[in-house]
Amino acid sequence: MSASDFLVVERGAAPLILSFPHTGTDLVGLDDRFVSPWAARRDADWYVERLYGFARDLGATLVRSTVSRSVIDLNRAPSGASLYPGQATTGLCPTETFDGEELYRPGAEPGAGEIAERRARWFAPFHDALAGEIARLRAIHPRVVLYDCHSIRSVIPRLFEGRLPQFNIGTNSGAACDPALTAAIAETCAASGLGHVVDGRFKGGWITRHYGRPTDGVHAVQMELAIRGYLREPGKIDETDWPPAFDQEFAAPLVAVLRRVLEAALAVARG
């Protein structure tokens, strides 16, 4: 395992990489510039690295950041261009929460120079590490699966209508991976009876879109989980109840499905 001040890389030998760009909660000393440090952490992918802890036993490689997505979003285009034109979303260095609330105190928002510094300090090293692990594994495997791990609250009216399906599989409308991988993951999710969609509201972020190159042997897919599957998600959240404590027993049924998902992905990678 290698680690920097914010980046953790755990190397495996299987043709499977898990990326965790949004599990971090470190505000890197910017707490006083945010309207609410709690709100700045609220939209993290809570405990997702714990959900997939079993992946080490499968020989997967894990690449994870500890920096909050409110500081810099490692799953957005480095240019700042929107991945979902015409739809509400958050940017490379977000200034709003998922619910549309202002993140920064007036006048404390990052300018162009600071955004460039954040890209150099956190975005570039994370993606250098991810690209390096892809190259390392492609040198020994004809195919590699990059599985991008995410979660989100089940109901966020600003971002999507109604209640999100449990499993949201993103493949950049099929461009990021072989159809066999999409089918294997979707069929596994369907068998759980928990509800799934392929390329619905979440088609995959920059990681899926940038690295998914099936003709080069790199097959990328994003999994966006509705949080209710592994946390006791309250209907309305505030600082007293968010995030809920992680309960391994409560999360166990979803973890069992996720294990089958990764096993299916590995089977496709191994042909």
Backbone as CSV, one residue per row, in Angstrom:
resi,resn,N_x,N_y,N_z,CA_x,CA_y,CA_z,C_x,C_y,C_z
1,MET,0.846,-1.202,0.000,0.000,0.000,0.000,0.873,1.241,0.000
2,SER,0.501,2.236,-0.807,1.195,3.510,-0.805,0.209,4.604,-0.434
3,ALA,0.715,5.689,0.173,-0.160,6.771,0.587,0.600,8.090,0.578
4,SER,-0.102,9.163,0.206,0.432,10.504,0.337,-0.381,11.184,1.431
5,ASP,-0.394,12.518,1.458,-1.168,13.193,2.492,-2.663,13.116,2.246
6,PHE,-3.078,12.688,1.045,-4.517,12.596,0.779,-4.887,11.380,-0.061
7,LEU,-3.921,10.705,-0.618,-4.158,9.653,-1.596,-3.725,8.306,-1.038
8,VAL,-4.612,7.329,-1.140,-4.307,5.975,-0.672,-4.462,5.023,-1.852
9,VAL,-3.424,4.264,-2.142,-3.449,3.283,-3.215,-3.106,1.919,-2.632
10,GLU,-4.016,0.966,-2.789,-3.780,-0.409,-2.356,-3.747,-1.280,-3.607
11,ARG,-2.611,-1.884,-3.876,-2.418,-2.601,-5.130,-2.781,-4.074,-5.009
12,GLY,-3.541,-4.537,-6.003,-3.838,-5.947,-6.149,-3.365,-6.398,-7.513
13,ALA,-3.514,-7.689,-7.777,-3.038,-8.236,-9.049,-4.162,-8.599,-10.001
14,ALA,-5.411,-8.574,-9.548,-6.542,-8.922,-10.413,-6.820,-7.792,-11.405
15,PRO,-7.488,-8.082,-12.514,-7.786,-7.048,-13.518,-8.991,-6.186,-13.126
16,LEU,-8.938,-5.635,-11.931,-10.054,-4.851,-11.395,-9.516,-3.716,-10.533
17,ILE,-9.958,-2.499,-10.839,-9.593,-1.314,-10.068,-10.866,-0.665,-9.553
18,LEU,-10.879,-0.337,-8.270,-11.969,0.422,-7.679,-11.465,1.819,-7.365
19,SER,-12.194,2.831,-7.825,-11.827,4.206,-7.494,-12.867,4.805,-6.555
20,PHE,-12.370,5.620,-5.625,-13.206,6.251,-4.603,-12.900,7.751,-4.582
21,PRO,-13.451,8.515,-5.512,-13.125,9.937,-5.569,-13.877,10.816,-4.579
22,HIS,-14.967,10.294,-3.987,-15.844,11.151,-3.185,-16.033,10.687,-1.746
23,THR,-15.212,9.791,-1.254,-15.383,9.313,0.126,-14.680,10.213,1.134
24,GLY,-13.862,11.137,0.662,-13.109,12.000,1.576,-13.973,13.050,2.253
25,THR,-13.565,13.451,3.456,-14.271,14.496,4.209,-13.327,15.585,4.706
26,ASP,-12.069,15.534,4.296,-11.075,16.499,4.747,-11.285,17.831,4.010
27,LEU,-11.518,18.893,4.760,-11.715,20.214,4.173,-10.405,20.987,4.049
28,VAL,-9.312,20.346,4.322,-7.930,20.838,4.138,-7.735,22.258,4.678
29,GLY,-8.308,22.521,5.849,-8.096,23.805,6.504,-8.961,24.941,6.000
30,LEU,-9.926,24.636,5.143,-10.786,25.684,4.586,-12.085,25.858,5.368
31,ASP,-12.184,25.227,6.511,-13.445,25.205,7.265,-14.061,26.588,7.434
32,ASP,-13.261,27.586,7.770,-13.802,28.911,8.060,-14.352,29.612,6.825
33,ARG,-13.974,29.149,5.639,-14.478,29.780,4.413,-15.837,29.223,4.003
34,PHE,-16.179,28.059,4.520,-17.472,27.468,4.206,-18.553,28.028,5.124
35,VAL,-19.750,28.186,4.588,-20.879,28.613,5.402,-21.081,27.644,6.554
36,SER,-20.963,26.347,6.249,-21.131,25.296,7.242,-20.209,24.139,6.904
37,PRO,-19.215,23.838,7.747,-18.379,22.672,7.489,-19.193,21.382,7.386
38,TRP,-20.271,21.294,8.154,-21.132,20.101,8.059,-21.749,20.004,6.667
39,ALA,-22.267,21.108,6.155,-22.862,21.097,4.817,-21.810,20.812,3.756
40,ALA,-20.583,21.252,3.998,-19.510,21.001,3.038,-19.122,19.531,2.981
41,ARG,-19.453,18.793,4.033,-19.165,17.352,4.067,-20.401,16.509,3.754
42,ARG,-21.565,17.118,3.757,-22.826,16.383,3.719,-22.969,15.494,2.485
43,ASP,-22.442,15.938,1.341,-22.658,15.211,0.098,-21.565,14.194,-0.205
44,ALA,-20.784,13.845,0.800,-19.766,12.796,0.609,-20.435,11.459,0.308
45,ASP,-19.665,10.558,-0.303,-20.138,9.185,-0.514,-19.823,8.400,0.764
46,TRP,-20.697,8.542,1.727,-20.405,8.077,3.079,-20.166,6.574,3.155
47,TYR,-19.017,6.223,3.732,-18.640,4.835,4.074,-18.510,3.902,2.869
48,VAL,-18.485,4.440,1.666,-18.452,3.559,0.497,-17.187,2.707,0.471
49,GLU,-16.080,3.256,0.966,-14.851,2.448,1.009,-15.005,1.262,1.958
50,ARG,-15.849,1.390,2.970,-16.101,0.267,3.877,-17.020,-0.764,3.224
51,LEU,-17.983,-0.301,2.452,-18.880,-1.219,1.739,-18.096,-2.194,0.874
52,TYR,-17.080,-1.676,0.206,-16.312,-2.478,-0.750,-15.033,-3.041,-0.151
53,GLY,-14.949,-3.097,1.158,-13.745,-3.620,1.795,-13.404,-5.034,1.358
54,PHE,-14.415,-5.811,1.018,-14.203,-7.200,0.586,-13.428,-7.291,-0.722
55,ALA,-13.377,-6.174,-1.476,-12.718,-6.204,-2.789,-11.237,-6.564,-2.682
56,ARG,-10.637,-6.280,-1.538,-9.235,-6.666,-1.343,-9.079,-8.175,-1.471
57,ASP,-10.070,-8.920,-0.974,-10.005,-10.387,-1.046,-10.120,-10.892,-2.475
58,LEU,-10.661,-10.064,-3.368,-10.783,-10.432,-4.777,-9.531,-10.060,-5.564
59,GLY,-8.569,-9.444,-4.897,-7.345,-9.034,-5.575,-7.443,-7.704,-6.284
60,ALA,-8.482,-6.922,-5.952,-8.681,-5.635,-6.625,-7.671,-4.603,-6.143
61,THR,-7.443,-3.612,-6.975,-6.659,-2.431,-6.624,-7.622,-1.322,-6.224
62,LEU,-7.302,-0.600,-5.139,-8.161,0.464,-4.634,-7.410,1.786,-4.689
63,VAL,-8.051,2.808,-5.236,-7.477,4.151,-5.303,-8.479,5.115,-4.669
64,ARG,-8.050,5.771,-3.594,-8.995,6.562,-2.787,-8.397,7.898,-2.383
65,SER,-9.246,8.933,-2.365,-8.864,10.258,-1.888,-9.532,10.535,-0.551
66,THR,-8.858,11.287,0.313,-9.435,11.678,1.596,-9.931,13.126,1.587
67,VAL,-9.752,13.835,0.444,-10.157,15.235,0.347,-11.638,15.335,-0.008
68,SER,-12.342,16.244,0.624,-13.766,16.429,0.361,-14.016,16.890,-1.064
69,ARG,-15.098,16.402,-1.639,-15.514,16.835,-2.975,-15.874,18.314,-3.004
70,SER,-16.145,18.920,-1.829,-16.435,20.347,-1.784,-15.179,21.182,-2.009
71,VAL,-14.010,20.585,-1.804,-12.744,21.261,-2.086,-12.426,21.129,-3.568
72,ILE,-12.434,19.905,-4.064,-12.286,19.650,-5.496,-12.938,18.316,-5.817
73,ASP,-13.683,18.303,-6.899,-14.396,17.094,-7.306,-13.537,16.338,-8.310
74,LEU,-13.029,15.205,-7.893,-12.113,14.421,-8.714,-12.815,13.652,-9.824
75,ASN,-14.133,13.764,-9.878,-14.905,13.080,-10.920,-15.584,14.072,-11.858
76,ARG,-14.985,15.265,-11.994,-15.466,16.266,-12.920,-14.379,16.568,-13.956
77,ALA,-14.779,17.090,-15.099,-13.811,17.452,-16.128,-12.871,18.522,-15.589
78,PRO,-11.559,18.355,-15.759,-10.618,19.356,-15.230,-10.804,20.735,-15.851
79,SER,-11.422,20.794,-17.026,-11.703,22.083,-17.663,-12.831,22.831,-16.971
80,GLY,-13.608,22.110,-16.165,-14.782,22.709,-15.541,-16.039,22.577,-16.362
81,ALA,-15.941,22.006,-17.564,-17.123,21.837,-18.417,-18.121,20.886,-17.767
82,SER,-19.408,21.189,-17.910,-20.450,20.354,-17.318,-20.533,19.004,-18.023
83,LEU,-20.694,17.958,-17.237,-20.898,16.625,-17.796,-22.362,16.373,-18.140
84,TYR,-23.234,17.221,-17.617,-24.672,17.071,-17.846,-25.249,18.421,-18.265
85,PRO,-24.945,18.890,-19.472,-25.440,20.189,-19.924,-26.959,20.286,-19.821
86,GLY,-27.401,21.398,-19.262,-28.830,21.628,-19.125,-29.448,21.051,-17.867
87,GLN,-28.665,20.279,-17.103,-29.169,19.691,-15.870,-28.401,20.252,-14.678
88,ALA,-29.056,20.298,-13.536,-28.390,20.761,-12.318,-27.277,19.783,-11.952
89,THR,-26.120,20.316,-11.635,-24.994,19.486,-11.218,-24.029,20.358,-10.436
90,THR,-22.975,19.774,-9.918,-21.956,20.544,-9.219,-20.674,20.524,-10.039
91,GLY,-19.812,21.520,-9.809,-18.649,21.703,-10.656,-17.360,21.137,-10.099
92,LEU,-16.264,21.488,-10.759,-14.944,21.000,-10.370,-14.584,21.438,-8.956
93,CYS,-14.787,22.695,-8.655,-14.665,23.211,-7.286,-16.030,23.785,-6.928
94,PRO,-16.902,22.957,-6.391,-18.313,23.344,-6.228,-18.480,24.598,-5.373
95,THR,-19.484,25.386,-5.705,-19.855,26.538,-4.879,-21.246,26.353,-4.288
96,GLU,-21.898,25.230,-4.640,-23.217,24.916,-4.102,-23.266,23.460,-3.657
97,THR,-24.136,23.175,-2.706,-24.401,21.794,-2.311,-25.334,21.152,-3.330
98,PHE,-25.585,19.852,-3.169,-26.541,19.172,-4.037,-27.916,19.839,-3.998
99,ASP,-28.242,20.442,-2.847,-29.560,21.055,-2.689,-29.589,22.499,-3.153
100,GLY,-28.471,23.003,-3.692,-28.443,24.360,-4.208,-28.089,25.423,-3.194
101,GLU,-27.651,25.020,-2.016,-27.252,25.984,-0.989,-25.820,26.456,-1.258
102,GLU,-25.553,27.722,-0.917,-24.209,28.269,-1.088,-23.239,27.572,-0.133
103,LEU,-22.112,27.124,-0.691,-21.102,26.473,0.138,-20.197,27.476,0.854
104,TYR,-19.834,28.543,0.165,-18.843,29.484,0.683,-19.489,30.746,1.251
105,ARG,-18.811,31.332,2.216,-19.215,32.643,2.700,-19.000,33.671,1.587
106,PRO,-19.762,34.755,1.590,-19.623,35.760,0.525,-18.174,36.235,0.379
107,GLY,-17.678,36.186,-0.843,-16.322,36.622,-1.128,-15.251,35.588,-0.871
108,ALA,-15.627,34.412,-0.355,-14.641,33.378,-0.012,-14.530,32.284,-1.068
109,GLU,-15.259,32.418,-2.169,-15.222,31.399,-3.218,-13.839,31.369,-3.876
110,PRO,-13.411,30.196,-4.345,-12.102,30.125,-5.007,-12.131,30.790,-6.373
111,GLY,-11.082,31.562,-6.678,-10.949,32.156,-8.000,-10.209,31.229,-8.934
112,ALA,-9.980,31.690,-10.152,-9.353,30.848,-11.178,-7.970,30.372,-10.746
113,GLY,-7.191,31.246,-10.117,-5.855,30.854,-9.685,-5.881,29.772,-8.633
114,GLU,-6.775,29.905,-7.666,-6.872,28.897,-6.616,-7.395,27.576,-7.170
115,ILE,-8.321,27.637,-8.090,-8.829,26.406,-8.703,-7.689,25.674,-9.406
116,ALA,-6.842,26.418,-10.105,-5.689,25.807,-10.770,-4.746,25.166,-9.757
117,GLU,-4.555,25.811,-8.614,-3.707,25.245,-7.564,-4.303,23.955,-7.012
118,ARG,-5.617,23.941,-6.834,-6.273,22.730,-6.329,-6.156,21.591,-7.350
119,ARG,-6.277,21.906,-8.619,-6.092,20.874,-9.647,-4.687,20.279,-9.552
120,ALA,-3.698,21.143,-9.403,-2.315,20.658,-9.352,-2.038,19.860,-8.083
121,ARG,-2.621,20.258,-6.976,-2.312,19.608,-5.697,-3.054,18.302,-5.494
122,TRP,-4.310,18.242,-5.948,-5.123,17.057,-5.660,-5.630,16.327,-6.902
123,PHE,-6.143,17.052,-7.877,-6.714,16.396,-9.051,-5.647,15.640,-9.836
124,ALA,-4.571,16.314,-10.180,-3.538,15.686,-11.012,-2.910,14.464,-10.342
125,PRO,-2.519,14.518,-9.061,-1.939,13.319,-8.447,-2.901,12.142,-8.373
126,PHE,-4.179,12.414,-8.097,-5.158,11.330,-8.043,-5.249,10.643,-9.399
127,HIS,-5.345,11.426,-10.451,-5.506,10.835,-11.774,-4.202,10.257,-12.309
128,ASP,-3.084,10.805,-11.901,-1.808,10.178,-12.250,-1.731,8.779,-11.636
129,ALA,-2.184,8.674,-10.378,-2.159,7.369,-9.703,-3.125,6.398,-10.374
130,LEU,-4.311,6.874,-10.708,-5.308,6.003,-11.337,-4.813,5.526,-12.702
131,ALA,-4.285,6.455,-13.488,-3.755,6.086,-14.808,-2.582,5.121,-14.674
132,GLY,-1.760,5.322,-13.644,-0.625,4.432,-13.429,-1.044,3.019,-13.082
133,GLU,-2.089,2.891,-12.268,-2.575,1.553,-11.909,-3.222,0.866,-13.105
134,ILE,-3.924,1.629,-13.940,-4.491,1.050,-15.154,-3.369,0.515,-16.041
135,ALA,-2.319,1.310,-16.234,-1.193,0.888,-17.078,-0.488,-0.331,-16.490
136,ARG,-0.329,-0.348,-15.164,0.339,-1.491,-14.517,-0.430,-2.782,-14.767
137,LEU,-1.729,-2.736,-14.597,-2.530,-3.949,-14.749,-2.735,-4.328,-16.218
138,ARG,-2.799,-3.331,-17.102,-2.923,-3.657,-18.526,-1.659,-4.341,-19.050
139,ALA,-0.554,-4.119,-18.378,0.688,-4.760,-18.809,0.670,-6.263,-18.555
140,ILE,-0.251,-6.700,-17.680,-0.298,-8.136,-17.354,-1.653,-8.765,-17.662
141,HIS,-2.639,-7.955,-18.037,-3.966,-8.485,-18.361,-4.437,-7.892,-19.688
142,PRO,-5.084,-8.680,-20.534,-5.604,-8.138,-21.798,-6.776,-7.183,-21.604
143,ARG,-7.493,-7.336,-20.487,-8.633,-6.465,-20.182,-8.601,-6.101,-18.701
144,VAL,-8.969,-4.863,-18.418,-9.051,-4.373,-17.041,-10.398,-3.670,-16.873
145,VAL,-11.046,-3.894,-15.733,-12.281,-3.191,-15.396,-11.972,-2.112,-14.365
146,LEU,-12.367,-0.889,-14.678,-12.299,0.223,-13.736,-13.721,0.470,-13.235
147,TYR,-13.925,0.259,-11.957,-15.252,0.321,-11.344,-15.243,1.525,-10.399
148,ASP,-16.004,2.538,-10.735,-15.998,3.801,-9.995,-17.119,3.792,-8.965
149,CYS,-16.762,3.918,-7.696,-17.682,3.679,-6.573,-18.279,4.981,-6.041
150,HIS,-19.608,5.023,-5.951,-20.305,6.228,-5.494,-21.568,5.867,-4.716
151,SER,-22.075,6.860,-3.989,-23.403,6.756,-3.391,-23.990,8.149,-3.266
152,ILE,-25.295,8.201,-3.068,-25.992,9.487,-3.007,-27.300,9.293,-2.253
153,ARG,-27.792,10.369,-1.659,-29.089,10.300,-0.994,-30.181,9.868,-1.982
154,SER,-31.158,9.184,-1.479,-32.197,8.599,-2.337,-33.117,9.626,-2.965
155,VAL,-33.280,10.771,-2.306,-34.189,11.814,-2.790,-33.469,13.156,-2.742
156,ILE,-33.227,13.740,-3.909,-32.656,15.095,-4.013,-33.380,15.779,-5.169
157,PRO,-34.493,16.465,-4.900,-35.337,17.010,-5.965,-34.590,17.901,-6.952
158,ARG,-33.569,18.607,-6.510,-32.836,19.493,-7.427,-32.088,18.709,-8.498
159,LEU,-31.691,17.477,-8.182,-30.877,16.701,-9.109,-31.674,15.683,-9.913
160,PHE,-32.732,15.143,-9.329,-33.506,14.125,-10.044,-34.905,14.022,-9.446
161,GLU,-35.832,13.522,-10.251,-37.213,13.380,-9.798,-37.399,12.097,-9.011
162,GLY,-38.270,12.163,-8.022,-38.670,10.961,-7.296,-37.556,10.336,-6.484
163,ARG,-37.666,9.030,-6.340,-36.746,8.240,-5.523,-35.810,7.468,-6.436
164,LEU,-34.525,7.610,-6.204,-33.521,7.000,-7.070,-33.549,5.478,-6.942
165,PRO,-33.389,4.743,-8.041,-33.240,3.286,-7.924,-32.039,2.928,-7.046
166,GLN,-32.033,1.733,-6.526,-30.930,1.321,-5.653,-29.584,1.304,-6.394
167,PHE,-29.572,0.730,-7.583,-28.332,0.600,-8.348,-28.428,1.448,-9.617
168,ASN,-27.530,2.405,-9.756,-27.501,3.277,-10.920,-26.181,3.043,-11.646
169,ILE,-26.262,2.353,-12.775,-25.082,1.907,-13.510,-24.828,2.893,-14.647
170,GLY,-23.625,3.464,-14.685,-23.292,4.429,-15.722,-22.181,3.927,-16.616
171,THR,-22.420,3.975,-17.936,-21.432,3.476,-18.897,-21.171,4.486,-20.013
172,ASN,-21.521,5.761,-19.784,-21.427,6.773,-20.826,-22.190,6.311,-22.065
173,SER,-23.431,5.893,-21.824,-24.324,5.424,-22.900,-23.701,4.300,-23.712
174,GLY,-22.954,3.428,-23.025,-22.376,2.255,-23.671,-20.992,2.459,-24.238
175,ALA,-20.486,3.688,-24.237,-19.187,3.961,-24.857,-18.007,3.572,-23.980
176,ALA,-18.217,3.396,-22.670,-17.095,3.218,-21.750,-16.722,1.764,-21.476
177,CYS,-17.547,0.820,-21.920,-17.235,-0.580,-21.626,-17.922,-1.507,-22.622
178,ASP,-17.473,-2.749,-22.610,-18.072,-3.782,-23.447,-19.512,-4.037,-22.986
179,PRO,-20.457,-4.236,-23.903,-21.831,-4.537,-23.500,-21.932,-5.750,-22.582
180,ALA,-20.989,-6.675,-22.688,-21.024,-7.857,-21.818,-20.845,-7.472,-20.361
181,LEU,-20.025,-6.448,-20.095,-19.832,-5.992,-18.718,-21.099,-5.330,-18.209
182,THR,-21.692,-4.469,-19.013,-22.949,-3.834,-18.614,-24.005,-4.888,-18.303
183,ALA,-24.128,-5.872,-19.171,-25.143,-6.918,-18.978,-24.882,-7.722,-17.712
184,ALA,-23.621,-8.071,-17.469,-23.289,-8.880,-16.292,-23.638,-8.139,-15.006
185,ILE,-23.314,-6.850,-14.952,-23.610,-6.068,-13.753,-25.110,-5.836,-13.615
186,ALA,-25.765,-5.474,-14.708,-27.205,-5.206,-14.659,-27.993,-6.454,-14.271
187,GLU,-27.619,-7.601,-14.808,-28.324,-8.845,-14.473,-28.139,-9.209,-13.007
188,THR,-26.953,-8.958,-12.484,-26.710,-9.237,-11.067,-27.560,-8.321,-10.192
189,CYS,-27.627,-7.038,-10.548,-28.445,-6.101,-9.789,-29.924,-6.453,-9.901
190,ALA,-30.373,-6.825,-11.100,-31.779,-7.187,-11.296,-32.176,-8.376,-10.437
191,ALA,-31.260,-9.330,-10.314,-31.548,-10.535,-9.531,-31.742,-10.228,-8.053
192,SER,-31.219,-9.085,-7.590,-31.367,-8.714,-6.175,-32.783,-8.273,-5.856
193,GLY,-33.528,-7.842,-6.878,-34.878,-7.343,-6.657,-34.947,-5.952,-6.057
194,LEU,-33.800,-5.252,-6.003,-33.754,-3.953,-5.333,-33.949,-2.772,-6.273
195,GLY,-33.982,-3.007,-7.564,-34.197,-1.933,-8.519,-32.892,-1.396,-9.081
196,HIS,-32.842,-1.266,-10.399,-31.626,-0.757,-11.022,-31.980,-0.031,-12.317
197,VAL,-31.034,0.752,-12.815,-31.177,1.409,-14.105,-29.788,1.534,-14.718
198,VAL,-29.718,1.453,-16.031,-28.465,1.637,-16.757,-28.532,2.959,-17.519
199,ASP,-27.542,3.816,-17.297,-27.445,5.111,-17.973,-28.727,5.921,-17.823
200,GLY,-29.197,5.988,-16.588,-30.343,6.829,-16.272,-29.869,8.242,-15.967
201,ARG,-30.209,8.753,-14.795,-29.768,10.101,-14.411,-28.245,10.185,-14.336
202,PHE,-27.607,9.089,-13.947,-26.154,9.074,-13.803,-25.548,8.159,-14.867
203,LYS,-24.924,8.771,-15.856,-24.346,8.021,-16.969,-22.852,7.761,-16.783
204,GLY,-22.323,8.186,-15.664,-20.895,8.084,-15.425,-20.267,9.455,-15.448
205,GLY,-19.371,9.706,-14.485,-18.692,10.988,-14.424,-17.442,10.994,-15.291
206,TRP,-16.537,11.930,-14.981,-15.353,12.099,-15.813,-14.464,10.863,-15.791
207,ILE,-14.402,10.181,-14.651,-13.565,8.983,-14.554,-14.034,7.932,-15.550
208,THR,-15.312,7.638,-15.551,-15.858,6.648,-16.477,-15.664,7.087,-17.927
209,ARG,-15.952,8.340,-18.202,-15.910,8.830,-19.577,-14.473,8.970,-20.097
210,HIS,-13.562,9.347,-19.209,-12.181,9.587,-19.630,-11.387,8.296,-19.812
211,TYR,-11.562,7.355,-18.870,-10.723,6.146,-18.885,-11.342,4.988,-19.646
212,GLY,-12.652,4.998,-19.820,-13.300,3.887,-20.507,-12.934,3.845,-21.977
213,ARG,-12.068,2.914,-22.347,-11.606,2.749,-23.725,-11.619,1.264,-24.055
214,PRO,-12.803,0.732,-24.364,-12.904,-0.724,-24.585,-11.952,-1.252,-25.646
215,THR,-11.704,-0.472,-26.688,-10.805,-0.958,-27.744,-9.363,-1.048,-27.269
216,ASP,-9.046,-0.360,-26.162,-7.712,-0.434,-25.576,-7.664,-1.386,-24.380
217,GLY,-8.760,-2.117,-24.165,-8.791,-3.088,-23.073,-9.126,-2.512,-21.719
218,VAL,-9.611,-1.279,-21.654,-9.991,-0.665,-20.381,-11.501,-0.421,-20.399
219,HIS,-12.205,-1.100,-19.505,-13.660,-1.055,-19.461,-14.081,-0.376,-18.150
220,ALA,-14.705,0.788,-18.277,-15.042,1.588,-17.103,-16.546,1.626,-16.886
221,VAL,-16.934,1.591,-15.621,-18.347,1.663,-15.263,-18.465,2.381,-13.928
222,GLN,-19.497,3.193,-13.785,-19.768,3.860,-12.513,-20.957,3.188,-11.841
223,MET,-20.846,2.984,-10.540,-21.968,2.488,-9.754,-22.340,3.544,-8.722
224,GLU,-23.519,4.106,-8.900,-24.064,5.088,-7.959,-25.139,4.383,-7.143
225,LEU,-24.895,4.238,-5.861,-25.818,3.537,-4.967,-26.725,4.532,-4.253
226,ALA,-27.999,4.227,-4.169,-28.872,4.977,-3.277,-28.492,4.604,-1.846
227,ILE,-28.256,5.599,-1.032,-27.698,5.380,0.304,-28.591,4.512,1.177
228,ARG,-29.906,4.519,0.933,-30.808,3.749,1.794,-30.479,2.259,1.828
229,GLY,-29.741,1.780,0.823,-29.421,0.366,0.783,-28.449,-0.078,1.858
230,TYR,-27.704,0.868,2.432,-26.723,0.460,3.441,-26.700,1.345,4.682
231,LEU,-27.469,2.441,4.668,-27.597,3.281,5.852,-29.073,3.495,6.170
232,ARG,-29.383,3.706,7.416,-30.750,4.037,7.810,-30.970,5.510,7.489
233,GLU,-31.399,5.763,6.277,-31.472,7.113,5.747,-32.729,7.832,6.242
234,PRO,-32.568,8.941,6.973,-33.749,9.678,7.442,-34.415,10.416,6.294
235,GLY,-35.692,10.734,6.453,-36.405,11.443,5.406,-35.893,12.854,5.215
236,LYS,-35.589,13.526,6.308,-35.029,14.871,6.265,-33.802,14.886,7.152
237,ILE,-32.702,15.396,6.634,-31.462,15.290,7.387,-31.049,16.628,7.983
238,ASP,-30.377,16.554,9.118,-29.760,17.738,9.713,-28.500,17.303,10.452
239,GLU,-27.863,18.233,11.115,-26.584,17.936,11.741,-26.679,16.911,12.862
240,THR,-27.867,16.705,13.400,-28.011,15.763,14.511,-28.090,14.310,14.062
241,ASP,-28.408,14.072,12.773,-28.612,12.686,12.358,-27.894,12.307,11.062
242,TRP,-26.996,13.194,10.584,-26.308,12.898,9.335,-24.817,13.123,9.465
243,PRO,-24.017,12.142,9.084,-24.438,10.852,8.529,-24.839,9.873,9.627
244,PRO,-25.728,8.928,9.330,-26.016,7.869,10.299,-24.770,7.020,10.529
245,ALA,-24.737,6.356,11.657,-23.611,5.458,11.933,-23.632,4.282,10.961
246,PHE,-22.452,3.827,10.601,-22.369,2.661,9.724,-22.646,1.404,10.543
247,ASP,-23.568,0.590,10.069,-23.956,-0.655,10.734,-23.683,-1.796,9.758
248,GLN,-22.648,-2.572,10.030,-22.247,-3.639,9.108,-23.361,-4.650,8.896
249,GLU,-24.111,-4.946,9.948,-25.204,-5.920,9.826,-26.307,-5.375,8.913
250,PHE,-26.640,-4.090,9.058,-27.665,-3.479,8.210,-27.218,-3.467,6.752
251,ALA,-25.933,-3.209,6.530,-25.399,-3.100,5.175,-25.134,-4.449,4.523
252,ALA,-25.117,-5.526,5.313,-24.683,-6.834,4.820,-25.434,-7.318,3.571
253,PRO,-26.769,-7.181,3.493,-27.445,-7.663,2.273,-26.969,-6.940,1.015
254,LEU,-26.741,-5.632,1.101,-26.260,-4.907,-0.075,-24.815,-5.299,-0.391
255,VAL,-24.017,-5.483,0.638,-22.624,-5.900,0.423,-22.584,-7.228,-0.319
256,ALA,-23.493,-8.138,0.020,-23.530,-9.437,-0.654,-23.814,-9.271,-2.150
257,VAL,-24.703,-8.335,-2.486,-24.987,-8.085,-3.903,-23.762,-7.470,-4.579
258,LEU,-23.128,-6.530,-3.900,-21.951,-5.877,-4.482,-20.812,-6.862,-4.712
259,ARG,-20.678,-7.829,-3.840,-19.663,-8.861,-4.062,-19.970,-9.631,-5.343
260,ARG,-21.235,-9.964,-5.542,-21.600,-10.680,-6.770,-21.379,-9.800,-8.002
261,VAL,-21.620,-8.483,-7.855,-21.383,-7.550,-8.957,-19.910,-7.556,-9.344
262,LEU,-19.024,-7.461,-8.362,-17.594,-7.428,-8.676,-17.100,-8.778,-9.184
263,GLU,-17.656,-9.847,-8.675,-17.284,-11.166,-9.202,-17.699,-11.291,-10.665
264,ALA,-18.872,-10.748,-11.001,-19.328,-10.774,-12.384,-18.429,-9.926,-13.268
265,ALA,-18.018,-8.761,-12.750,-17.121,-7.898,-13.502,-15.776,-8.568,-13.738
266,LEU,-15.279,-9.251,-12.730,-14.012,-9.963,-12.878,-14.122,-11.091,-13.910
267,ALA,-15.255,-11.772,-13.894,-15.438,-12.859,-14.872,-15.388,-12.329,-16.300
268,VAL,-15.976,-11.158,-16.531,-15.916,-10.543,-17.853,-14.485,-10.129,-18.179
269,ALA,-13.808,-9.530,-17.207,-12.433,-9.093,-17.449,-11.527,-10.261,-17.811
270,ARG,-11.799,-11.409,-17.212,-10.951,-12.587,-17.441,-11.402,-13.386,-18.645
271,GLY,-12.500,-12.938,-19.272,-12.945,-13.579,-20.494,-13.563,-14.935,-20.272
